[in-house]
Amino acid sequence: MNTSILWRAACLLLATTPMLSQAQDQPSAVSTRPTAKLFSGPSDYKTWSIGINGGVLAPVVPTGGSNDFTKWKGSFGYGGYVKYQILHFLALRADYVGGKLQADNSKNLGNGSALVSPYKSYETKLNWSGTLNAVFNITTVNWLSRENFVSLYASVGGGLAGYKPTLTLNNNTSVLYKPGDKAIKELIIPVGAGLKFRLSEFINLDLGYTMYYTDGDNLDGYVHGPNKDKYSYGYAGLEFAFGKKGKKQLQWSNPAKVMYDELEAQKATLAASLDAANQNNARLTADVDKLTKDSDGDGVSDFFDKCPGTPANTKVDGAGCPLPVPEVVKEEKVVITEEDTRIVKEAIQNLEFDFAKSSIKPHSYPALDRVAELLKRKNLNLKLAGHTDNVGSKERNLALSRERAESVKAYLVDKGVNASKIEAVGYGMTQPIASNKTAAGRQKNRRVEFTIF
């Protein structure tokens, strides 16, 4: 394995991306629509995932060559990560990588001899490397399906690496770069790319390649030249998404296609609503015509008209039927004579009640009987007005005057007079006709007045 092989592999990986992007998960285009809605937030998607991987660690990168030895060797590496998907195209990923790096000076550089160096080879144990990376999904948008099947991604970040170089001298003696077996901690900048394939709702296949640029020349244990050391990690692994069953992974969601499908669905729904509204309007128009049609012009629609075909200008009731013609009653002129007045006056003069009560004394009955006959014979109206003197409270006198007027009315009605022809009111002590300072005056004020009309 050498630099040219890795470089050709990376180019092949990039070259196949456009074809793979077109080979989307076609069944999803015709499958049941996802439960997650557009712009409804990350809560409707799976956003957390972990990954494990293994591959090849090498002290070389395509953009900067090897380090301070002429021939690099590939060694087994391993790693893992935790990732949180923020948006469809952006995620934060915490990576861990371990393994070892190897190289020697056995390769001729083309100048006829190997590099002049006190070291024959080295082996660096990469105890750990921890980095925080921003991961960008490059192929999130296509117009074939709501959910991508494969995506190309790029990553960049920063972190620390801890490693221990061991050098082999030309006389095959092994020495530690740092005496005391102390590990070196150094800043690293990872830059990577990869392809990811969706295998199921929970599992993805991850193929990637990451270049690590160190902030020093210590990785191979040999400080030589102006360039800083670097290394790379090509790997394959599995990614496991966490979340409720049925939720889609946010990184595979295709926002452009989802938006297009949502707009198409809204368009179809709106068209169906408009069709239903037009049908309802047509039915409503027919119903209105049915309810408002008035063939005979009587003001009542045919739907409610129980007497259709009434002649024009005929007054009708709410059911469309002609109103009854009122019977014209000829009113008789009633003349109140002096005799009538005398009968009423005599009844007033003879009307007496028990003390402080509304009960009529029996000797008043004959005069009241004559008034009853007069009212029935001439169909006259009568107003009874009760009055009292000022002895006692206003409230009691008012009630007593009304009770006495009502008592007279009850007597006359009992004699056959129409109750609607009699009005009974009480005025209490408010309308005296004599002085209340004398017994004679108070006697006059205790009265019931009769007015016929």
Secondary structure as GFF3:
##gff-version 3
##sequence-region A 1 453
A	DSSP	alpha_helix	3	15	.	.	.	ID=ss1
A	DSSP	alpha_helix	17	22	.	.	.	ID=ss2
A	DSSP	alpha_helix	27	30	.	.	.	ID=ss3
A	DSSP	three_ten_helix	42	44	.	.	.	ID=ss4
A	DSSP	beta_strand	45	46	.	.	.	ID=ss5
A	DSSP	beta_strand	48	58	.	.	.	ID=ss6
A	DSSP	beta_strand	60	61	.	.	.	ID=ss7
A	DSSP	beta_strand	65	66	.	.	.	ID=ss8
A	DSSP	beta_strand	71	73	.	.	.	ID=ss9
A	DSSP	beta_strand	75	85	.	.	.	ID=ss10
A	DSSP	beta_strand	90	104	.	.	.	ID=ss11
A	DSSP	beta_strand	119	137	.	.	.	ID=ss12
A	DSSP	beta_strand	150	169	.	.	.	ID=ss13
A	DSSP	beta_strand	174	176	.	.	.	ID=ss14
A	DSSP	beta_strand	184	198	.	.	.	ID=ss15
A	DSSP	beta_strand	203	214	.	.	.	ID=ss16
A	DSSP	beta_strand	230	242	.	.	.	ID=ss17
A	DSSP	beta_strand	248	249	.	.	.	ID=ss18
A	DSSP	three_ten_helix	250	252	.	.	.	ID=ss19
A	DSSP	alpha_helix	255	292	.	.	.	ID=ss20
A	DSSP	alpha_helix	338	350	.	.	.	ID=ss21
A	DSSP	three_ten_helix	362	364	.	.	.	ID=ss22
A	DSSP	alpha_helix	365	378	.	.	.	ID=ss23
A	DSSP	beta_strand	382	387	.	.	.	ID=ss24
A	DSSP	alpha_helix	394	414	.	.	.	ID=ss25
A	DSSP	three_ten_helix	419	421	.	.	.	ID=ss26
A	DSSP	beta_strand	422	426	.	.	.	ID=ss27
A	DSSP	alpha_helix	439	445	.	.	.	ID=ss28
A	DSSP	beta_strand	447	452	.	.	.	ID=ss29
###
